[in-house]
Each structure stands twice: as structure tokens, then as C-alpha cells.
């Protein structure tokens, strides 16, 4: 076969005093890297706390230049169907068009089309492994620095727990530096990044708490560990990896 596959499992835990270090969810993920440079990211995410529970399935395709092609999302909230959708990206010479076809009990059948100008960094997908992969847009040869990110998401909600619709989000991404990190899946040379929601328009109208993450310092950009502060108090750790 011409493709190469990376897969793993991320454990979700809490740093809230009443749930400290207790498991609150999990995420199975895989990246298929094809011989032509294109990639497909797949994830199944289960969030048990806080209620209502979230079950998310996604498939996200990127072309050989890392640009988004399409994103499939199926969402179950509180063990009830919330919505499913397909978001497609058509790049142009100075911008592009993002379209969405979705369905859900609260939105019915929905069709959207949004033309934009300028550049985007990709689709935000909400799975943790996808957040780590997004950091590939940073030029780490510049050393620690900050840049603005422009993403299109299927939901601006902090947990992605709304029916799939086009949402444009602008955030900042900081490159902090390099560190060696040991987790259940092993010891990895990592790059430390931080998402900061102060560029606007951010996530869901309410600023998202700072989000630190450590990602493998190699071509695969695999999420190793990270956490969100503020009211969320979440922690994520890579517990299995196969490549």
C-alpha cells in the first residue's frame, strides 16, 4: 500500500477538585497519509462530563498542500441524535468558498454557502488530535512567537455540541518551545503550543480559556498531552500510539 497510518487513543480527565484526575472521556483517532501528500483524519470522541454527554464521529480530508477538502460530522448529545453534516471547501485564487449540507432535529434540512477572501489555516474539527495537527501551520524555525489563526468550524460551542453549521473562528496560536514529555504511551520530543482566544471572533461569543498542548516534534504532529484552564479544567493524555 502507498499510504501510511498513525492511530492512537487519548484519555480525557478532569482537574476539577471534585473529579481530580478521574476519566471523563476518551478519543480514538487515526491519520492516513497518502503517497500523493494528502491526508485523512478520523476520530471518535466520547465526553461523559460535564452533562449532557457528547459522542462525535468525524472524517476530515486534506489535500497535498494541507488545505481542507471536506469534513463529515455526526453528533449525538445526551444519547440523542443532534445532527450530521458535510462541509466542503473549494479554494480559489484569493480565498475560496465553504459550503455545508446538514440536518438535525432543531435545524431541519440546512444548506449554506460562504465565500471568503484571504487565507485560512483549515477546518477546526473539535477532536483533540485534530487540534494538535493544526499546529503544523506554525513556522517553528522562528522560535517562540505568536500568530493569528483563521478556521472554519462545524460548531463554535466550546465542546462542539451544536448541530453542524459553518462558523468562522479567529484565534491566536503561540509556539512556546521544545520539551521532552513522558505519558502513558511513551516518551516524546515535543513542541509546546498554546491556543489563546483573544483575537475575535472567538469561540461561541465567550472567550475560550487558554489551551496548552504538547505535540510530537516530527512530521506527524501527534497530540501527546495538554489541558484547558478556566472554567473547563480539563486534561488530555496520549495513552496508546501505533505507527
FENVENWO-V138026 format. One line per field, one symbol per residue. psi: psi as a letter, one per 20 degrees, with the letter a starting at -180 (. if undefined). A space follows every 50 residues. Layout:
# FENVENWO-V138026
psi: ???
This chain:
# FENVENWO-V138026
psi: qirpppqapppprqjqgikpjqpjarppqqpoorhjirqppqqppophpr qqqpoppqpppqaijjqpfqpppppppkkqphrqrppqpoqahmbappqp orqrhiibpppqpoqrqaqqiappihqghhgghhiiipniiiapaqrqpo qpqipiqhjklqqpqppppprqppogaqqpppahiapqprpprpppmjhq pbojhpppqqoqqpqplaihlppgrrrpbbiglqqqppiqpo.
